[in-house]
Amino acid sequence: MRSARVAYSAYFATTKPAICVIAPQNPQTGESIRFWNSKLIRYAGYLEGGGVLGDPDEVERTDAFRNLGWKGKRQAFDLLPISYFKSALIFSLYPIWNYVYFAVLLNY
């Protein structure tokens, strides 16, 4: 899955349903695609000075992605890349382009 799919579902600020169909597990090799993200769009979480900058639920995943070469801006709203693996040796990280999602400011 790439950012283009996210862009399609949010094209011109109108939400469109979209689905990505992935092949089932190969019965001969046991290989299958598995997504690592808990949700498609999540913010990174960084430990800083005894607290957390960003999403506290994503601190472990953020550290793992950084160890795999992902470089966030270390800001409160860094988007985590879409991540999936085919096997222990084939792992992919795809950044989400900043212009393909819409953030909504909520005031209480």
Secondary structure, 3 states (H helix, E strand, C coil): CCHHHHHHHCHHHCCCCCCCCCCCCCCCCCCCCEECCCCCCCECEEEECCEEEECHHHHHHHHHHHHCCCCCCCCCCCECCEEEECCCCCEEEECCCHHHCCCCCCCC
